């Protein structure tokens, strides 16, 4: 389930959980009824017949416990599936955040130096080269920092 996940698996988990809830709704009243019928010394049921009711009660009790255990296992499988999907989403969000952090200084640099005004400070041809170099060095330095920090 954690290696590869599909929507079909999620639908199967919900279908099985629904089936187990229906089984539990059917088995709970039967367990109570057979528990009453299997009691000894009531007088309204023969002792030989009560022996069979105790056997049926034991089987119903085992099936009910199996349903409860399987329901817990399916709940754990659903939690594992949702955790796996959450982890994948977190990885995608981390990469998108790093990409936006890399492009943010580029946006500032090109926005500042791309203004169509004359007489700005540092308005010369040498500054155009400085802008182009900073557009290359700043993201490269950020990528190096992110890789060294094991974020990328």
C-alpha positions, 0 to 999 in steps of 0.5 A: 500500500505504501509503495504504490497507491491508487484510488481503487485501493482507497475505494476497496478499503471503504467498501470493506469497512462498510461491509464490516460495519454491516456484519457488525450490525447483524452480529451484535444482536445475534450475539446477545440473543444466543448468549441468552439462549445459551444460559444454563438453568433458565428452565425454558430451554432443555439442557441438551438444546442449550449445549447447541446454543452455546456452540452457536454463541461461541461461533458468533462471538468468534466471528464478531471478534474477527470482524472487530479485529479486521475493522481495526486493521482496515482502519490502520491501512486507511491511516497508512494510505492517508499518511503516504498521500500526505508525505507525497504532498509535503514533498511536492510542496517543499520542492515548489517552495524551493523553486519560488524561493529561487525565483523570488530574487530574480524577480526583484533584480529584473524588476528593479533594473528593468525600470524605464526611467533615466537618471536612476542610480547606477545607470550605466552599461556596466550595471547591465552586466552586473545585473546579468551576473547577479541573475546567474549567481544569486540562484546558483548560490541558493541552489548550492545552499539548498543542496548543502542543507539537503533541502533539494 
